[in-house]
Every structure is written in structure tokens, then in C-alpha cells.
Amino acid sequence: MEILLSAILGDLTTRSMNFFISKLPKPAELDVENRLSRILLRAQVIISEAMGREITNLAMLQQLTVLTDSMHRGYYSLDTFRCQTQEEAKGHHSSLLSIVLDSVKDLCFPSGTSTQKTQREMQDVLDSLRLMIVDAHELVMFLSNYSCMYRQPFSMYLQLDNCMFGRQMEAQFVINFLLHRQPPCVEEPLEVLPIVGPFRVGKSTLVAHVCKDARVRDYFSQIVLLSDLDFRDEDLAAFRKGCATMKHRNSTSGNSYKDERRRLLLVVEAAGDLDEDIWHRLYSSSKRWMPRGSKIIITSRSNKIKNLGTTQALTLKHLSQEAYWYFFKTLAFGSTDPMPHPRLTSLAMEISKMMNGSMIIANVAARMLRDNFDVRFWSKFAAFVRMQFQRHVSKFGEHPYDLLNHNKPVYFGRIHRRSEQVIAYHKYGHYSSQEEVVPKITLHDVTYGETKLSARFEVLAWTSLIPPYYSYVYACEVQELEARATKRKRSE
């Protein structure tokens, strides 16, 4: 019996040691990690150089978009692998029994651990990027034929903070539509481009970004914006009168060059469907009174406006999880290299997964983290976001940021004043920071500040640094929790 027991214990010890050694990083795994890191740098060099040039070839932009998507996927897999490796390194101090149980679990589930799955994804991305970089040889050669938009050193997070991320191909698609000229001898209908996408996807930001382009500003003499609130009869009459005045000037000028220089760009922003009667009146007036060469852009969340276009509609989608992580990590770390900070990278990845793809919250959270580059603050922030997420999902069945987007109440606490909670009721509106006065209280002040807040107030969530420079404002109310806390202490 003692011989049998000794053999069993010896076998268990041998298996456990083999399992422990197998969990250690292998040279092949490190080789995949290093090779993927190097090839990602090569891809980033190509993409960074291309982003600084005015590329007009849509085929080149499409190839560049595919390469960018693969780069985002590669960085996501690489960071996921490093975070998993760090977590497994902590687990190596577990007991012998847990190691034996884990080995039995691996025998029952031979598909592999999450780390092994991530390694396979890394290898797939590595193979894909190799082929893409080889195919991008002609793209790199042709880049020198396009003029540069800037020639000054900058940090990557400054670039993402001051331009529209991930929309280079869509922006050039709109610019090509706007700069397209009809032959003088052909009588074509007034051209209309529909832009469709869900709420907060960046339709208005894309149009404003395009309208800021020097080529578009030189091509159109005036840009007119109409929203849902401007579709009244008196507004349409004023618009028609303005177009008639401009057309009369064109007809009396006697100069065809001047006529072309008086083109109009009409941007129509509709939240949902456009009333057919209003659209027909607007389009008929525009076609009759707007100068030749003028264009119309319609933005809406409804797919029905695709039928109003004279050309292929542009559909915008939210960023993928990999692209969103690349965006958030770049903003959160700023000019600091994330490589020497694996713990902060792990916390940032956890936070980004709970943001639900919100660009507004990503900018707010990234700025907080970048200004407080400390693992204790990042851990506290991750715990705070986790608590908000779990609380709203369990109570309302929805993500808190989805509730905000649908103007539903959202509850969140204050770290330094735990006796209070703030209720954000609805989005009060978005304003241009150049025209309207925005609240001085920021979301950072409410969450992490110690200032005594009034019963009802407005809070500035974020002000965009790119056109149209929106400021997102929420109406809030403070609710005291002292009575609840006292009651709970007494019951305990």
C-alpha cells in the first residue's frame, strides 16, 4: 500500500512539474510575439506615411483600410496575449492541487487555453500582415505622387485627438463626389449623396471634416446647413430666395468662370425619415434656383434616405473592437510607451471593453487616465467603471452609455463624496464651442472632484477638438445618500 501511495504521489508530482514547465513561455511563442511586434511597426510606418498625404485613389485607400484593420487586429491580439501572460504569471503561485486540477481540465478540454487561442490569432495576423506588406510595395511607391498635408513632428495621440480617426476612405469618397464635374454639354439632375449611419457614429463630424478641406472650400462659394428644425415653409422660402438672388447675379455677370465659382453645397441633417412632400419641395427649389455644379448631402439614421440619392449612398459603421482599443490605448498612454507598463495596459484594456464603443466616453476617460498616470488611480477608475456597468446592467438591463444616448436617467457615484450620487437625466444638447457658452463644471469634476454641487446643474462631458467642435452637455441632479447609509449602519 505504501509503495502504491508513493508511486501515485510521485506521478502526481512529475505531472505537476511538467505542467508548470509547459506553462512557461516557449522560445517559439516569444518568437511569434517578437516577429509580430516587428511587422506591426512596418505596417504602422506605411499607414502613418499614407495618412499624411492627400490620397485621391479610392483603390489605394481601400488597400490602406484593409492594412489598417489588420494592424488594429494585430495590436489587439498582441496586447491581449501580454495581459493573459501577466495574469498567468500570477497564477503560477497556486497550490499543487489547483495545478493538478487544471491539468485534468486540459485533458478533458483539448481545445487549448485562452492563451493558446490568442497565440493562434497572433500567428494568423502575422501571416496576413506579411502578405499585405508585400502587396503594398506598389502602394508605397505611389505615395510619393501625392502631396503632404503636414510636415511637422507630432505624437500619435495628438494626431488622433485632432483628426477624425478611421474615416480616411469615407472622407475621400465624399470629397470625390463633391469635386466631380458634369460635362458642360450634358444636362444632369442635381446630384445628391446620402450618408447613413446609427446614432453617434460621426455623420455630422465627417461632413464637417470634409467641408474644412481646402479643396472643398475653394470649389464651393457657400455651404448651407439645414436641420430638421429648419424645414418650415418660411425657412424654405428664405433658402429659395437666397438661391434666386445668387442665380440672378450669375446670369448678369456674363462670365462662365464666375458662374462656376458660385456653386453651393447644401447639407441636410435629418434625424430620421424625411417627409416626402418637404423633400420634393426642397429638391425642386434647389434644382431650379441653385447654380450649376451645386451639390446636396443628406445625413440620417434611416436607411430610407438612400432612395433619395443620385449616387451610391455612404454607410458609416461603428469602429471594430480592435480599432476602438487602438484608439483608446493611444489616447490613454499619450506619448508614453505602453510596453514597460503591462499592468496599466491590462487595466486600460479592461476599461475599453466596458466603454461599449462610445467615442465621447473614450475621450473623457483617456484624458483622465493620461493626466493621472498612476497604477492606483487607474485601478480605482477601472473599479468605478466596473461598478457602474454592473449596477446598470443588473437594474435596467442596459449599458449606462446606451441609456445616456437614449436620454434615459443614469446614476453614478462620486469617489471623494460617497454620500452623494449624481443622476444624469438627459442630453441637454450639443453646441458649437465657438458660438455658445458651455458649463464650467466638467464630468471629471463631478466624478473625482470634491466640490459641493448644487441640487440641479449642467455638466460638460466633452468638447470635440475637430469640426464641428461639438460640446456635449448633460442635465444632472445631486441625490443625498446619507439617510440610506445611516439606516444601513443601524441595521448592521
C-alpha positions in Angstrom: 0.0 0.0 0.0 2.8 2.4 0.9 4.6 1.6 -2.4 1.3 2.3 -4.3 0.8 5.6 -2.5 4.4 6.6 -3.1 4.0 5.9 -6.8 0.8 7.9 -7.1 2.4 10.9 -5.3 5.5 10.6 -7.4 3.4 10.5 -10.6 1.3 13.5 -9.5 4.5 15.5 -8.7 6.0 14.7 -12.1 2.8 15.6 -13.9 2.5 18.8 -12.0 6.1 19.9 -12.7 5.7 19.1 -16.4 2.5 21.1 -16.4 4.3 24.0 -14.7 7.2 23.9 -17.2 4.8 23.7 -20.1 3.1 26.9 -18.9 6.4 28.8 -19.1 6.9 30.9 -22.3 8.4 28.9 -25.0 11.0 30.2 -27.5 8.5 29.7 -30.3 5.9 31.7 -28.5 8.4 34.5 -27.9 9.4 34.3 -31.5 5.9 34.9 -32.7 5.4 37.8 -30.3 8.7 39.5 -31.4 8.0 38.9 -35.1 4.5 40.3 -34.8 5.8 43.3 -33.0 8.4 44.0 -35.7 5.9 43.6 -38.6 3.4 45.8 -36.9 5.9 48.5 -36.8 6.5 48.2 -40.5 2.7 48.4 -41.1 2.5 51.4 -38.8 5.2 53.2 -40.8 3.3 52.7 -44.1 0.0 53.8 -42.6 1.4 56.8 -40.8 3.1 58.0 -44.0 -0.1 57.4 -46.0 -2.3 59.3 -43.5 -0.2 62.4 -44.1 -0.9 62.6 -47.8 -3.9 63.6 -49.8 -4.6 60.3 -51.5 -7.4 60.5 -54.1 -7.3 57.0 -55.4 -10.1 55.0 -53.8 -8.5 51.6 -54.6 -5.3 52.7 -52.8 -7.4 53.9 -49.8 -9.3 50.6 -49.8 -6.0 48.7 -49.7 -4.8 51.0 -46.9 -8.0 50.4 -45.0 -7.5 46.6 -45.1 -3.9 47.0 -43.9 -5.1 49.3 -41.1 -7.7 46.8 -39.9 -5.1 44.1 -39.8 -2.8 46.3 -37.8 -5.5 47.1 -35.3 -6.3 43.3 -35.0 -2.6 42.6 -34.6 -2.1 45.1 -31.8 -5.3 43.8 -30.1 -4.0 40.2 -30.2 -0.6 41.2 -29.0 -1.8 43.2 -26.1 -4.3 40.5 -25.2 -1.6 37.9 -25.2 0.7 40.1 -22.9 -2.2 40.7 -20.5 -3.0 37.0 -20.4 0.7 36.1 -19.8 0.8 38.6 -16.9 -2.3 37.1 -15.3 -1.0 33.5 -15.7 2.3 34.6 -14.2 0.4 35.5 -11.0 -1.4 32.2 -11.1 1.9 30.2 -11.1 2.0 30.6 -7.3 -1.1 28.4 -6.9 -1.2 25.2 -4.9 -0.3 21.8 -6.1 -3.9 20.7 -6.0 -5.0 23.5 -8.3 -2.3 22.7 -10.8 -3.3 19.0 -10.9 -7.0 20.0 -11.3 -6.0 22.4 -14.2 -4.1 19.6 -15.9 -7.1 17.3 -15.7 -9.3 20.1 -17.1 -6.9 20.4 -20.1 -7.2 16.7 -20.7 -10.9 17.0 -20.7 -10.9 20.1 -23.0 -8.1 19.6 -25.5 -9.0 22.7 -27.5 -6.4 24.8 -25.6 -6.4 27.7 -23.2 -7.2 31.2 -24.0 -3.5 32.0 -24.2 -3.1 29.3 -26.8 -6.1 30.6 -28.8 -4.6 34.1 -28.7 -1.3 32.7 -30.0 -3.0 31.1 -32.9 -4.7 34.5 -33.7 -1.3 36.2 -33.5 0.1 33.7 -36.0 -2.8 34.3 -38.3 -2.4 38.1 -38.1 1.4 37.7 -38.7 0.9 35.6 -41.8 -1.8 38.0 -43.1 0.4 41.1 -42.5 3.3 39.5 -44.3 1.3 39.1 -47.5 -0.3 42.6 -47.2 3.1 44.4 -46.8 4.5 42.5 -49.8 1.4 43.5 -51.8 1.7 47.1 -50.6 5.0 47.6 -52.4 3.3 49.5 -55.3 1.2 51.5 -52.8 4.4 52.7 -51.1 5.9 53.7 -54.4 2.8 55.7 -55.5 2.6 57.6 -52.1 5.3 59.9 -53.3 3.0 61.1 -56.1 0.6 62.7 -53.5 1.2 65.9 -51.7 1.8 66.0 -48.0 -0.8 67.5 -45.6 1.8 68.3 -42.9 5.5 68.1 -42.4 6.0 68.5 -38.6 6.8 66.1 -35.8 3.8 65.1 -33.7 2.8 62.4 -31.2 0.3 59.8 -32.3 -2.2 60.7 -29.7 -2.1 64.3 -30.8 -2.9 63.2 -34.3 -5.9 61.1 -33.1 -7.0 63.9 -30.9 -7.1 66.4 -33.7 -8.4 64.5 -36.7 -11.2 62.0 -37.4 -10.0 58.5 -36.6 -10.5 55.7 -39.1 -12.5 57.6 -41.7 -9.9 58.5 -44.3 -11.5 56.4 -47.1 -15.0 57.7 -46.3 -13.8 61.3 -46.3 -12.1 60.9 -49.7 -15.3 59.2 -51.0 -17.3 62.4 -50.1 -14.6 64.7 -51.5 -14.6 62.9 -54.8 -18.4 63.3 -55.0 -18.2 67.0 -54.2 -15.4 67.7 -56.7 -16.9 65.7 -59.5 -17.8 67.9 -62.5 -20.5 67.2 -65.0 -19.7 67.8 -68.7 -20.9 71.3 -69.8 -23.0 69.9 -72.7 -24.9 67.4 -70.5 -27.9 68.4 -68.5 -27.8 66.2 -65.4 -30.0 66.3 -62.3 -28.8 68.0 -59.1 -26.5 65.4 -57.5 -27.4 64.1 -54.0 -25.2 62.0 -51.7 -27.0 60.2 -48.8 -24.9 59.4 -45.7 -26.5 56.8 -43.4 -25.4 55.5 -40.0 -26.5 54.9 -36.4 -26.6 57.4 -33.6 -23.3 58.9 -32.6 -21.4 57.2 -35.4 -19.9 60.5 -36.7 -22.0 61.5 -39.7 -22.0 65.3 -38.9 -18.4 65.1 -37.9 -17.4 63.5 -41.3 -19.3 66.2 -43.2 -17.7 69.0 -41.2 -14.3 67.4 -41.6 -14.8 67.3 -45.4 -16.1 70.8 -45.6 -12.9 72.0 -43.8 -10.8 70.6 -46.7 -9.1 73.4 -48.7 -10.2 71.7 -52.0 -13.8 71.8 -51.0 -13.7 75.4 -49.7 -12.1 76.5 -53.0 -14.7 74.6 -55.1 -17.9 76.0 -53.3 -18.6 79.6 -52.7 -21.0 78.9 -49.9 -22.0 76.0 -47.7 -25.6 76.0 -46.3 -26.7 73.7 -43.4 -30.4 72.7 -42.9 -31.6 70.6 -40.0 -34.9 69.1 -39.0 -35.9 72.4 -37.3 -35.3 74.4 -40.5 -37.8 72.6 -42.7 -40.5 75.1 -42.1 -42.2 76.9 -45.0 -40.6 80.3 -44.2 -37.2 78.8 -43.9 -37.5 77.0 -47.3 -38.8 80.3 -48.8 -35.8 82.2 -47.5 -33.5 79.5 -48.8 -35.2 79.7 -52.3 -34.9 83.5 -52.3 -31.2 83.3 -51.5 -30.6 80.8 -54.3 -32.6 83.0 -56.7 -30.5 86.1 -55.8 -27.3 84.2 -56.5 -28.6 82.8 -59.8 -29.6 86.3 -60.9 -26.1 87.5 -60.2 -24.7 84.6 -62.2 -27.0 85.4 -65.2 -26.0 89.1 -65.3 -22.3 88.5 -64.8 -21.7 87.2 -68.3 -18.7 85.2 -67.1 -18.9 81.4 -67.1 -15.9 81.1 -64.9 -17.6 83.3 -62.2 -20.7 81.2 -62.6 -18.8 78.1 -61.7 -17.2 79.8 -58.7 -20.7 80.4 -57.2 -21.5 76.8 -56.6 -23.5 75.9 -53.4 -23.2 72.9 -51.1 -26.4 72.2 -49.2 -26.0 69.9 -46.2 -29.3 68.5 -44.9 -29.3 66.8 -41.4 -32.3 64.6 -40.7 -32.5 62.5 -37.5 -34.9 60.0 -39.1 -37.0 59.8 -42.2 -37.6 62.9 -44.4 -41.1 63.9 -45.2 -41.6 63.2 -48.9 -43.6 66.4 -49.5 -40.9 68.6 -47.8 -38.1 66.8 -49.6 -39.7 67.2 -53.1 -40.3 70.9 -52.4 -36.7 71.3 -51.2 -35.2 69.4 -54.1 -37.4 71.2 -56.7 -36.4 74.6 -55.3 -32.7 73.6 -55.2 -32.7 72.2 -58.7 -34.4 75.3 -60.0 -32.5 78.0 -58.1 -29.1 76.6 -57.1 -26.3 77.4 -59.6 -24.9 74.7 -61.9 -22.4 72.4 -60.2 -24.0 72.7 -56.8 -24.4 69.5 -54.6 -26.6 68.2 -51.8 -25.5 65.9 -48.9 -28.2 64.3 -46.7 -27.3 62.6 -43.4 -29.7 60.5 -41.4 -30.0 57.4 -39.3 -32.8 56.0 -41.5 -31.8 53.8 -44.5 -34.9 55.1 -46.4 -33.0 58.2 -47.5 -30.8 56.0 -49.7 -33.6 56.2 -52.2 -33.2 60.0 -52.4 -29.7 59.9 -53.7 -28.5 60.2 -57.3 -25.3 58.3 -56.5 -24.3 55.3 -54.2 -25.0 56.1 -50.6 -22.3 56.0 -48.0 -23.0 53.9 -44.9 -21.0 54.5 -41.7 -20.5 51.8 -39.0 -19.1 51.9 -35.5 -15.4 51.0 -35.0 -14.5 47.4 -34.5 -13.4 46.3 -31.1 -9.8 46.1 -32.3 -9.8 49.6 -33.8 -11.5 51.0 -30.7 -8.8 49.5 -28.5 -6.1 51.0 -30.6 -7.8 54.4 -30.4 -8.3 54.3 -26.7 -4.8 53.0 -25.8 -3.2 55.7 -27.9 -5.1 58.4 -26.2 -4.7 57.0 -22.7 -1.0 56.5 -22.9 -0.3 59.6 -24.9 3.4 59.8 -25.8 4.3 57.2 -23.2 5.3 53.7 -24.5 2.8 51.1 -23.1 5.4 48.3 -23.4 7.1 48.9 -19.9 3.7 49.2 -18.2 2.0 45.8 -18.6 -0.3 46.4 -15.6 -1.6 49.7 -16.9 -2.1 48.1 -20.3 -4.2 45.4 -18.7 -6.3 47.9 -16.9 -6.8 50.0 -20.0 -7.9 47.0 -22.0 -10.5 46.2 -19.2 -11.7 49.7 -19.2 -12.0 49.9 -23.0 -14.2 46.8 -23.1 -16.7 48.4 -20.8 -16.9 51.6 -22.8 -19.3 50.0 -25.3 -17.6 51.7 -28.2 -18.5 55.2 -27.1 -16.2 57.8 -28.6 -17.3 60.5 -26.2 -16.6 58.5 -23.1 -13.3 57.2 -24.6 -12.0 60.7 -24.9 -13.2 61.7 -21.4 -11.7 58.6 -19.8 -8.5 58.6 -21.8 -7.8 62.2 -20.7 -8.4 61.4 -17.1 -6.0 58.4 -17.2 -3.3 60.3 -19.1 -3.4 63.2 -16.6 -3.2 60.7 -13.7 -0.5 58.2 -14.9 -0.5 56.1 -11.7 -1.5 52.4 -11.3 -3.5 53.2 -8.2 -5.6 55.8 -10.0 -6.1 53.5 -13.0 -7.2 50.6 -10.7 -9.6 52.9 -8.9 -11.0 54.1 -12.2 -11.4 50.6 -13.5 -13.2 49.5 -10.3 -15.5 52.6 -10.7 -16.4 51.9 -14.3 -16.9 48.2 -13.5 -19.3 49.1 -10.7 -21.3 51.5 -12.9 -21.6 48.9 -15.6 -22.7 46.0 -13.3 -25.2 48.3 -11.5 -27.0 49.5 -14.6 -27.0 46.1 -16.3 -28.5 44.4 -13.3 -31.0 47.1 -12.6 -32.0 48.3 -16.0 -30.8 45.6 -18.3 -28.9 48.2 -20.4 -25.4 49.6 -20.6 -25.2 53.1 -18.9 -23.8 54.7 -22.1 -26.7 53.3 -24.1 -29.1 54.8 -21.6 -27.4 58.2 -22.0 -27.7 58.0 -25.8 -31.4 57.4 -25.4 -31.9 60.3 -23.0 -32.7 57.9 -20.1 -31.6 58.6 -16.4 -28.1 57.3 -15.5 -26.9 57.0 -11.9 -23.2 57.3 -10.9 -21.4 58.0 -7.7 -18.6 60.3 -6.6 -15.4 58.8 -5.5 -14.5 61.5 -2.9 -18.1 62.2 -1.7 -19.6 58.8 -1.3 -22.7 60.2 0.4 -23.8 61.6 -2.9 -24.8 60.2 -6.2 -25.5 62.1 -9.4 -28.4 61.5 -11.8 -27.8 62.5 -15.4 -31.3 62.8 -16.8 -30.9 63.6 -20.5 -28.6 65.2 -23.0 -29.4 68.9 -22.9 -27.9 69.4 -26.4 -24.7 69.9 -28.2 -23.4 73.3 -29.1 -20.5 74.7 -31.0 -17.9 76.0 -28.5 -17.3 78.9 -30.8 -20.9 80.2 -30.6 -22.4 79.1 -27.3 -21.3 79.4 -23.6 -20.8 75.9 -22.2 -21.0 74.8 -18.5 -17.8 75.2 -16.4 -18.4 72.0 -14.5 -16.9 69.0 -16.2 -17.6 65.3 -15.9 -14.2 64.9 -14.3 -15.2 67.5 -11.6 -18.4 65.6 -10.8 -16.8 62.1 -10.6 -13.5 62.8 -9.0 -13.8 66.4 -7.6 -14.7 67.3 -4.1 -16.6 70.5 -4.9 -20.0 70.8 -3.4 -22.6 70.7 -6.2 -25.9 72.5 -6.4 -29.1 70.4 -6.5 -29.5 70.8 -10.2 -26.8 71.7 -12.6 -25.4 71.1 -16.1 -22.2 69.3 -16.7 -19.9 69.4 -19.7 -19.0 65.9 -20.7 -16.6 66.6 -23.6 -15.8 69.3 -26.2 -14.6 67.9 -29.5 -11.3 69.3 -30.9 -12.3 68.7 -34.5 -15.1 70.3 -36.6 -18.0 70.9 -35.9 -16.5 71.4 -32.4 -19.5 69.9 -30.5 -19.8 70.3 -26.8 -21.8 67.5 -25.2 -23.8 68.8 -22.2 -26.0 66.8 -19.7 -28.6 68.0 -17.2 -27.8 66.5 -13.8 -29.2 66.4 -10.2 -27.5 65.5 -6.9 -29.1 63.0 -4.6 -28.0 62.6 -1.0 -27.3 59.1 0.3 -26.6 59.9 4.0 -30.0 58.6 5.2 -29.6 55.3 3.4 -26.1 54.9 4.8 -27.2 55.7 8.4 -30.1 53.3 8.1 -27.8 50.5 6.8 -25.3 51.1 9.7 -28.1 50.9 12.3 -29.4 47.6 10.8 -25.9 46.2 10.9 
